[in-house]
Amino acid sequence: MTEGVGADSAREFEPSRRGASSGVDELPAEHRRWGMDSDGPPQEAYSRVTDTERYRPLHDFALALVDDLEAEFDVERDHEPPVASWLSEGVDVVSAIRLRPRTDDAAPITIGLTSFPGLVIGCGEFTRLTLPFCGCDACDEHVADSVDSAREHIDAVVSGGFAEASGGWVSFRTERYASVGGGQEPYGPRRAWAAWPRRSAG
């Protein structure tokens, strides 16, 4: 028998709202192109990208997200840091910000704004997240999908639920979310990163 969740525990499971000051959570819901009653996207939709500007709010969201993380955690903020080739491969990064926790055992995060427009987020030494992942009409990714993904992955990094290895192995875990995957073998040694240190009160 599962006991009821108290008020304090319930708050722990609430989705992150970091970046909300950008207004991204108040955007109108986007229409799903391919509903349950459809036969799915036509073949030509996989090579078609319509209205990329609908992803523009991701830039404002990312800047607000960085501000919230800097206010909450003890980090150094680097404006326009050098962007590693593994992070910029296949995307055009027009601006970037890096947050480096003031402890060596916690993973840095680099957030790049791309010309698509979209985001590329680098975590630790090897791991990147591209938002939207594809952007084509067939995939039909919405801004809200990208925002949720960014929050889930970053929540894992800052809470100490992130581990990675060269070759593409990566793990993200929070109380609400878990994702483990592998890329090209062979993998290097796995590194589990620590939680970010919080700023002192006052």
C-alpha positions in Angstrom: 0.0 0.0 0.0 1.4 3.4 -1.0 1.1 6.2 1.5 -0.2 9.5 0.5 2.3 12.2 -0.6 2.5 15.1 1.9 2.6 18.7 0.8 6.4 18.9 1.1 6.9 15.8 -1.0 4.4 17.0 -3.6 6.4 20.2 -4.1 9.5 18.1 -4.9 7.7 16.5 -7.8 6.4 19.7 -9.4 8.0 20.4 -12.8 10.8 23.0 -12.8 9.7 26.6 -13.7 13.1 27.9 -14.4 13.0 30.3 -17.3 9.3 31.2 -16.7 9.9 34.9 -16.6 10.4 34.7 -20.4 6.6 34.1 -20.7 7.2 30.8 -22.5 4.7 28.9 -20.4 2.0 31.4 -21.4 2.4 30.9 -25.1 -0.8 29.5 -26.9 -0.8 25.8 -27.3 0.4 24.7 -30.7 -1.8 22.6 -33.0 -0.6 19.0 -33.5 -0.2 18.4 -37.2 -0.6 14.6 -37.1 -3.4 13.6 -34.7 -4.4 10.1 -33.7 -6.9 9.9 -36.5 -4.4 10.8 -39.2 -2.2 8.4 -41.2 0.9 10.2 -40.0 3.1 12.7 -41.9 3.5 12.4 -45.7 7.0 11.5 -46.9 7.7 15.0 -48.1 7.2 16.4 -44.5 10.4 14.8 -43.4 12.4 17.2 -45.6 10.3 20.3 -45.1 10.7 22.9 -42.3 7.8 25.4 -42.1 7.9 28.5 -40.0 11.1 28.1 -38.1 10.4 31.4 -36.4 7.9 29.6 -34.2 10.9 28.4 -32.2 12.2 32.0 -31.6 10.8 32.0 -28.0 13.4 29.4 -27.1 16.0 32.2 -27.2 14.2 34.3 -24.6 13.6 31.2 -22.5 17.3 30.2 -22.5 18.4 33.7 -21.4 15.8 33.7 -18.5 16.8 30.1 -17.6 20.5 31.2 -17.3 19.5 34.1 -15.1 17.5 31.8 -12.8 20.3 29.2 -12.6 22.8 32.0 -11.8 20.6 33.4 -9.0 20.1 29.9 -7.5 23.5 28.3 -7.7 27.1 29.4 -7.0 28.4 29.6 -10.5 30.6 31.7 -12.7 29.0 33.0 -15.9 31.0 33.3 -19.1 29.6 35.3 -21.9 30.5 34.2 -25.4 32.9 31.4 -24.4 34.7 29.4 -27.0 32.3 26.8 -28.3 33.8 23.3 -28.7 33.4 21.6 -32.1 31.5 18.7 -30.5 28.9 21.2 -29.3 28.6 23.3 -32.5 28.7 20.4 -35.0 25.8 20.7 -37.4 24.4 23.9 -35.9 25.2 27.6 -36.3 25.7 29.0 -32.8 25.2 32.8 -32.8 25.6 33.4 -29.1 26.6 31.3 -26.1 26.7 31.5 -22.3 28.5 29.0 -20.0 27.8 28.5 -16.3 30.6 26.9 -14.4 29.9 25.7 -10.8 32.5 26.8 -8.3 33.4 23.2 -7.6 35.4 20.9 -9.8 33.1 17.8 -9.4 29.9 19.5 -10.8 29.3 19.6 -14.5 29.4 22.9 -16.4 26.5 23.8 -18.8 26.9 25.8 -22.0 23.8 27.1 -23.7 24.1 28.2 -27.3 21.5 30.1 -29.2 21.4 28.9 -32.8 20.4 30.6 -36.0 17.7 28.0 -36.7 16.4 29.5 -34.3 16.8 27.0 -31.5 19.2 25.9 -28.7 22.1 23.6 -28.2 22.9 22.7 -24.6 26.2 21.2 -23.6 26.5 19.3 -20.3 29.8 18.2 -18.8 32.5 17.2 -21.2 30.8 15.3 -24.0 27.0 15.6 -23.8 24.8 17.8 -25.9 21.1 18.4 -26.4 19.8 20.1 -29.6 16.4 21.8 -29.3 14.3 21.2 -31.3 16.0 17.9 -32.0 15.0 18.0 -35.7 12.5 20.8 -36.5 11.1 19.2 -39.6 7.3 19.2 -40.2 7.1 15.4 -39.8 8.6 15.5 -36.3 6.2 18.3 -35.4 8.2 19.4 -32.3 6.6 22.2 -30.3 8.2 24.9 -28.3 6.7 23.4 -25.1 8.3 20.1 -25.9 11.7 21.7 -26.1 11.2 23.7 -22.9 10.2 20.6 -21.0 13.2 18.7 -22.3 15.6 21.5 -21.4 14.2 21.7 -17.9 14.3 18.0 -17.3 17.9 17.6 -18.5 19.2 20.7 -16.6 17.3 19.6 -13.5 19.3 16.4 -13.6 22.6 18.2 -14.0 22.1 20.6 -11.2 20.7 18.0 -8.8 23.6 15.6 -9.2 21.7 13.1 -11.4 23.9 13.4 -14.5 26.6 11.0 -15.6 28.4 10.6 -18.9 31.3 8.8 -20.8 33.1 9.5 -24.0 31.6 7.5 -26.9 28.1 8.7 -26.1 26.9 7.0 -23.0 24.8 9.3 -20.8 22.4 9.2 -17.9 20.0 11.9 -16.6 18.0 11.2 -13.5 15.7 13.2 -11.2 12.8 12.3 -8.9 10.5 12.8 -11.9 12.5 11.8 -14.9 15.1 9.2 -16.0 16.9 8.7 -19.3 19.9 6.4 -20.0 21.3 5.9 -23.5 24.4 4.9 -25.4 26.1 6.1 -28.5 29.2 4.9 -30.4 31.3 2.5 -28.5 33.9 2.0 -27.1 33.0 4.1 -24.1 35.5 5.8 -21.9 35.3 5.8 -18.0 31.9 6.9 -16.7 31.9 10.0 -14.7 29.1 10.8 -12.3 28.9 14.6 -11.7 28.0 16.1 -8.4 25.1 18.5 -7.6 25.7 22.2 -8.1 26.4 24.2 -5.0 23.7 26.6 -4.0 24.3 30.2 -3.3 24.5 31.2 0.4 21.5 33.0 1.7 21.9 36.7 2.4 
